[in-house]
Amino acid sequence: MGLTGGGFITLLFLVVAVLFAFTVWWWPRGARSGPGTVAARIGLLIGTQAITLLAVLVAVNAHFEFYSGWDDLFATNAAPAKIKHVMAKAGGPVKQIDTATIKRIGGAAAKRDPAVSGATEEYRFQGQATGLSAETFVLLPPQYYQPAYAKTRFPVVIVLTGYPGHPTALLHTMRFPDLVRQGERAGVPPAIYVLMRPTEAPPRDTECADVPGGPQVESFFATDVPLAMEAHYRVAAGRTGWGIMGDSTGGFCATKIAMKHPDRYSAAASLSGYFSTIQDLTTGKLFDGNKNLQNESNLLWREKHLPAPPISLLVASCRVGEKTFPENERFLAGIRPPMKADSLFLPSGGHNYRTFRRMVPATLRWFGARLKAE
């Protein structure tokens, strides 16, 4: 019986109903004094509340898809992900940002030689073009500090959380730095990873759009973030050195920004993302009734009606346990040159960091084969 199946949830709530009815029936009969009767009443109360809580948690999990099944819950579906190639058709000066601050973080790790272990820096800045501010964590590879690479400008991968998200979740929940170091030891070329959230106007979910009369989040990622990185780090200047990835809402944002700004980003990866803009209470009116703006943010519409951009995409999802999997397949089916795409489909998984972590190692290798240092 599946963890998220309607049958299992119904069974749990039937058990709750039976226990409740039994409690009402038995309570007057168990009103006698004595330690045995008191213990039975306490046990019945605790048992009823525990099974009720379990039923509610299972129902919530089924709705939000934190765990897709028993194997996902107990981490027995941890096989490494493999990428499948699905499409391969032919087809100015930087200003210093005065408001930026950089701080080395990592406790004891921050005291190690960065030329050996790399470094993680907390980088706060305000965008020149949009005025939006951001807190980021920048992962620098050991080579960044080694004399042999003193003149190298490293490729950059922007890494986005989902909504609402915070970059600290990428540090501590996904443990992204550990995955990067593992990739480096396995031969993934050195790169700079910038951990961010897609919601740079919290608590609003802007879906990385330039909202008419509101926050210009798309422009922030297309213009401000590259300018800020170029002002403070040795990063590649050309588009072939820039990639962007994210999970859930971050995956949608990564794909959209790369498709709309191929002059800046040459590669993007979507981990359990989607391809059409969500509009609900968290987003408000994103397009002010402008149908053209709405269409331009719908990636399924873009790939059908607009010229394909010259970028590479990685689309990752789960065949079982991910509601957006059919949409991922539809998007891949519509790929046209010069856009190229690869898929990374897990047999099963949930919409959670445990599943995203399984996708990351192959994703880092994928970027490593495409982005170039200068």
C-alpha positions in Angstrom: 0.0 0.0 0.0 1.6 3.3 -1.1 2.5 6.0 1.3 0.7 8.7 -0.7 -2.1 6.4 -2.0 -5.7 7.3 -1.2 -6.3 3.8 0.1 -3.7 4.1 2.8 -4.9 7.6 3.9 -8.5 6.4 4.0 -7.5 3.4 6.1 -5.7 5.6 8.6 -8.7 7.9 9.0 -11.0 4.9 9.4 -8.8 3.7 12.2 -9.1 7.1 13.8 -12.9 7.0 13.5 -13.0 3.5 15.0 -10.7 4.5 17.9 -12.8 7.6 18.6 -16.0 5.6 18.6 -14.5 3.0 20.8 -13.2 5.7 23.2 -16.7 7.2 23.5 -18.3 3.8 24.1 -15.7 2.5 26.5 -15.1 5.7 28.6 -18.1 5.3 31.0 -17.3 1.6 31.4 -13.7 2.4 32.2 -14.5 5.0 34.8 -13.7 2.7 37.7 -10.7 3.5 39.9 -7.5 1.4 40.0 -4.1 1.6 38.3 -5.1 -0.7 35.5 -8.1 1.3 34.4 -6.2 4.6 34.6 -3.3 3.2 32.5 -5.9 1.9 30.0 -7.5 5.3 29.7 -4.1 7.1 29.3 -3.0 4.5 26.7 -6.3 5.0 24.8 -5.9 8.8 24.7 -2.3 8.6 23.6 -3.0 6.0 21.0 -6.0 7.9 19.5 -4.0 11.2 19.4 -0.9 9.5 17.9 -2.9 7.8 15.1 -4.8 11.0 14.4 -1.5 12.9 14.1 -0.1 10.2 11.8 -3.1 10.4 9.6 -2.8 14.2 9.3 0.9 14.0 8.5 0.4 11.3 5.9 -2.4 13.5 4.2 -0.2 16.6 4.3 2.7 14.6 2.8 0.5 13.3 0.0 -0.6 16.8 -0.8 2.9 18.5 -0.7 4.9 15.4 -1.9 7.7 15.6 0.6 8.1 11.8 0.3 6.8 10.0 -2.7 6.7 6.5 -1.2 8.1 4.1 1.5 11.5 3.8 -0.3 11.8 7.6 -0.4 10.9 7.9 3.3 13.4 5.3 4.4 16.1 6.3 1.8 16.1 3.0 0.0 15.9 4.6 -3.5 19.3 6.3 -3.4 20.6 4.9 -6.7 22.8 7.5 -8.5 21.1 9.4 -11.3 22.3 9.1 -14.9 21.8 11.6 -17.7 20.2 10.6 -21.0 20.9 12.7 -24.1 17.6 13.4 -25.7 18.3 16.2 -28.1 21.5 17.3 -29.8 20.5 18.8 -33.1 22.7 21.2 -35.0 21.5 24.0 -35.2 31.9 47.0 -21.1 33.8 47.8 -18.2 32.7 46.6 -14.7 31.9 49.1 -12.0 32.8 48.4 -8.4 29.8 47.9 -6.2 30.4 50.0 -3.1 27.6 48.4 -1.1 28.9 44.9 -1.3 30.3 43.1 1.7 32.2 39.8 1.7 32.8 37.6 4.8 34.5 34.2 4.9 32.3 31.6 6.7 32.7 28.0 7.8 34.0 27.9 11.3 37.1 25.8 11.6 37.0 25.2 7.8 37.4 28.9 7.2 40.9 28.7 8.9 42.2 26.0 6.5 44.3 26.8 3.6 41.8 27.7 0.8 44.3 26.5 -1.8 43.7 23.0 -0.4 40.1 23.0 0.6 38.6 26.0 -1.2 36.4 28.5 0.6 32.8 29.6 1.2 32.1 33.3 1.4 29.0 35.1 2.4 28.5 37.9 -0.2 25.8 40.6 0.2 25.3 43.2 -2.4 22.7 45.6 -3.9 22.0 45.4 -7.6 23.0 48.4 -9.7 20.2 48.0 -12.3 17.3 47.0 -10.1 18.1 48.1 -6.6 17.3 44.7 -5.2 19.6 43.3 -2.6 20.7 39.7 -2.1 22.5 37.5 0.4 24.5 34.8 -1.4 27.0 32.2 -0.5 29.9 31.9 -2.9 31.8 28.5 -3.1 35.3 29.0 -4.4 37.4 26.0 -5.6 40.9 25.4 -4.3 42.3 26.3 -7.7 41.0 29.9 -7.2 43.8 30.4 -4.7 46.6 28.4 -6.4 49.4 30.2 -8.2 49.0 28.1 -11.4 45.5 29.5 -11.8 46.3 33.1 -10.9 45.2 34.4 -14.3 42.3 32.0 -14.8 38.7 33.4 -14.9 36.5 30.6 -13.6 33.1 29.5 -14.9 30.1 30.4 -12.7 27.0 28.4 -11.8 24.1 30.3 -10.1 22.3 27.8 -7.8 18.7 28.7 -6.8 16.5 27.3 -4.1 12.8 26.7 -4.5 10.1 29.1 -3.0 10.2 30.4 -0.4 13.7 29.0 0.3 16.9 30.6 1.6 20.5 30.0 0.5 21.3 28.5 3.9 19.1 25.5 3.0 21.5 24.8 0.1 24.4 24.9 2.6 23.0 22.9 5.5 20.0 20.9 4.2 21.2 20.0 0.7 24.8 20.2 1.8 25.7 21.5 -1.6 29.4 22.3 -0.7 29.9 18.6 0.1 28.5 17.6 -3.3 30.8 20.2 -5.0 33.9 18.9 -3.2 33.0 15.3 -4.1 32.6 16.3 -7.7 35.9 18.1 -7.7 37.6 14.9 -6.4 35.8 12.9 -9.1 37.2 15.2 -11.8 34.6 17.9 -12.3 36.4 21.0 -13.6 36.7 23.8 -11.0 33.9 26.4 -11.0 32.4 29.0 -8.8 29.0 28.3 -7.4 26.7 31.1 -6.2 24.0 29.9 -3.8 20.9 32.1 -3.9 17.1 32.1 -3.6 14.8 33.1 -6.4 12.7 35.3 -4.1 14.6 38.5 -4.0 11.5 40.5 -2.9 10.3 38.3 0.0 7.8 37.2 1.0 6.4 37.6 -2.6 7.0 34.8 -5.1 7.8 36.7 -8.2 8.5 33.6 -10.3 11.7 35.5 -11.4 9.6 38.0 -13.4 10.1 41.7 -14.1 6.8 42.7 -12.5 5.3 45.9 -14.0 5.6 48.6 -11.3 7.2 46.0 -9.0 10.4 44.1 -8.4 12.5 43.4 -11.5 13.8 40.0 -10.5 14.5 38.7 -14.0 16.7 41.7 -14.7 18.4 41.2 -11.3 19.6 37.7 -12.3 20.3 38.6 -15.9 22.3 41.8 -15.1 22.9 42.6 -11.5 24.2 39.2 -10.4 26.8 38.9 -13.2 27.9 42.5 -12.6 28.3 41.9 -8.9 30.3 38.7 -9.4 32.5 40.3 -12.1 33.2 43.2 -9.7 34.6 41.0 -6.9 35.7 37.6 -8.3 37.8 36.3 -11.2 34.9 34.9 -13.2 34.5 34.2 -16.9 33.3 37.1 -19.0 31.7 35.3 -21.8 28.4 33.4 -21.9 30.1 30.0 -22.3 31.4 30.4 -18.7 28.0 31.0 -17.2 25.3 28.5 -16.1 22.3 28.6 -13.8 20.4 25.8 -12.0 17.7 25.4 -9.4 15.2 23.1 -7.8 11.4 23.5 -8.0 10.7 27.2 -8.5 14.4 27.7 -8.8 14.4 25.2 -11.7 11.7 27.2 -13.5 13.6 30.4 -12.9 16.9 28.9 -14.2 15.4 27.7 -17.4 13.4 30.9 -18.0 16.4 33.2 -17.4 18.7 31.1 -19.7 16.0 31.0 -22.4 15.4 34.7 -22.3 19.0 35.8 -21.8 21.2 33.4 -23.8 23.7 36.2 -24.2 24.6 35.8 -20.5 23.8 32.1 -19.7 24.7 29.3 -22.1 23.5 26.4 -19.9 20.7 25.8 -17.4 19.5 22.8 -15.3 16.0 22.3 -13.8 15.7 19.9 -10.9 12.1 18.9 -10.4 11.0 22.3 -11.9 8.1 23.3 -14.0 7.7 25.3 -17.2 4.7 27.7 -16.9 4.4 30.6 -14.4 2.4 29.9 -11.2 0.0 32.6 -10.2 -1.6 32.4 -6.8 -1.9 34.3 -3.5 1.9 34.2 -3.0 2.6 35.8 -6.4 -0.1 38.4 -6.8 -0.6 39.9 -10.2 2.7 39.4 -12.0 1.9 40.7 -15.4 -0.8 43.4 -14.7 -3.1 41.8 -17.2 -0.6 41.9 -20.0 -1.1 38.7 -22.0 2.2 39.1 -24.0 4.2 39.3 -20.8 2.4 36.2 -19.4 3.1 34.3 -22.6 6.8 35.2 -22.6 7.1 33.7 -19.1 5.4 30.5 -20.2 8.3 28.3 -21.4 6.0 25.9 -23.2 4.6 28.8 -25.1 8.1 30.2 -25.8 9.5 27.0 -27.3 6.5 26.7 -29.6 6.1 30.3 -30.8 9.6 32.0 -30.5 13.0 31.2 -32.0 14.9 28.7 -30.0 17.9 30.2 -28.1 21.4 28.7 -28.5 21.6 27.1 -25.0 22.0 23.7 -23.4 19.4 22.5 -20.9 19.3 19.7 -18.4 15.8 18.6 -17.3 15.7 16.5 -14.2 12.6 14.9 -12.6 11.1 11.7 -11.2 8.9 9.3 -13.1 7.0 8.4 -10.0 6.3 10.9 -7.2 6.7 14.2 -9.1 3.5 16.0 -10.3 5.3 18.0 -12.9 6.9 15.0 -14.7 4.4 15.0 -17.6 5.1 18.7 -18.1 8.8 18.0 -18.2 8.2 15.4 -20.9 6.1 17.8 -22.9 8.8 20.5 -22.7 11.5 18.1 -23.9 9.4 16.9 -26.8 9.2 20.5 -28.0 12.9 21.2 -28.1 14.1 22.7 -31.4 17.6 23.6 -32.6 19.8 25.4 -31.8 18.6 24.6 -28.3 19.8 21.3 -26.9 18.5 19.3 -24.0 19.4 16.3 -21.9 17.1 14.5 -19.4 17.9 13.1 -15.9 14.9 11.0 -14.8 14.9 9.1 -11.5 12.6 6.1 -11.2 11.0 7.6 -8.1 11.5 10.3 -5.6 9.7 13.1 -3.7 9.7 16.9 -4.0 12.4 17.3 -1.3 16.1 17.9 -0.8 16.8 14.2 -0.5 15.7 13.7 -4.1 17.4 16.9 -5.3 20.7 15.7 -3.7 20.6 12.6 -5.9 20.3 14.8 -9.0 23.2 17.1 -8.1 26.3 15.0 -8.8 25.3 14.2 -12.4 24.2 17.9 -12.8 27.6 19.1 -11.8 29.3 16.8 -14.2 26.9 18.0 -16.9 27.9 21.6 -16.3 31.5 20.7 -16.1 31.4 19.3 -19.7 29.9 22.5 -21.0 31.1 25.6 -19.2 34.6 27.0 -20.0 37.1 28.9 -18.0 39.0 31.8 -19.6 
